[in-house]
Amino acid sequence: MEPISPTQHRLIVALDFPDAPSALALVDRLHGSVRWLKVGLELYIATGPQIVDELKKRGHSIFLDLKLHDIPNTVAGAVRSAASLGVEMLTVHAAGGPRMLE
């Protein structure tokens, strides 16, 4: 595989699919041309953390787009869990307030 260019580090491809085979088919087609992949709520609910593990094994950086919004302790636990999966970026709703965002 050729090195990923600086431009490819800025592109995030959304894996907005209902299942892992569909998402992984796109990942296979993009092999070597993109580093960042976005896993959204639909795909994550359908596949669980296994999709993140598979994408990490393939060398990708993951943006987990679950739009976390809950009580502060729950969001903090979810962020820790996402970090333990190796997720580099995730979304939280600012509407949760300063305490939740801390």
N, C-alpha and C positions, 0 to 999 in steps of 0.2 A: 504494500500500500504506500502511495506517495504521501509525503508530509502534507498536513492540512495548512492551507494558506491563512494569513491573518484575516482575510475577508471571511473565510469559512468559520472563523471563531465568532463572528458577529451574527451569523444566520442561525435562527432557531426554527426547526421544522416541527410543526404541530402534528402529532400523531392522534388526530381526532377520528378514531375508529372504534367500533363496538367490540372488537375482539383482537387477541394477540396475533393470529395468523395474518389478518389484514394489515396491522401495524408493522409487523416484521417484514412483510412483503415490500412495503415502501422503504423500510430501513435497508433491506438488501439491495434495492434498486439504487439507493443513494450511497452505497458503500464507497467510502473514501472521499466523499465530496462534502460531508457535513459532520460537524462534531456535536452540536447541541440539538437535543430533541425535547419536545414538550409532551409530557404525559398529562392529560386532562382527567377530569372526574369520571367520564364515561369509561374510558379505557382502564383506569385504575380500579374502579368498582368491578368491572368485568373480569379483570385478571389478578388483582391484588398486587402485592409488592414483587411478585415474580417477574412482571414485565420490566420493572426497574432493574432488577438483578440481571436479567438477560441483556438489556441495553448496556449496562455497565460492563458486562463481560465482553461486549463487542467494542468497548473503548469509547463510548459516548458520555458526554456530560448531560445531566438531566435537569430540566426545569419541571418541577412537579407543580402543576397548576390546579390545586384543590380549593383555592380561595377560602382558607381557614378563617372561621369566625365563630367563636364560642367563648366560654369563660376562660380567663387567663390561664389557669392551671391546665385545662384541656388543650389549649393551643400550644402551650409550652411543651407538653408531652408529645403532641403530634409533631412539632418541630424537631424534638430530639429523635423521634422515631424516623422521620424523614432523613435526618442527618446520618443516622446509623445505617440507612440504606445506601448512603453515598450520594444523595441528592445534593446538587450544588446550589440550586435556587428553588424557591417556592413562593407562593402568593399567600398573603393574609389580607383580610379586609380591614381597612383603616377604621371602618365604622365600629369595630370592636373596642375602640378607645385606646388611650395612651397606656393604660395598665396592661391590656391584652398585648399590645404591640411591644411592650418591654420584654 
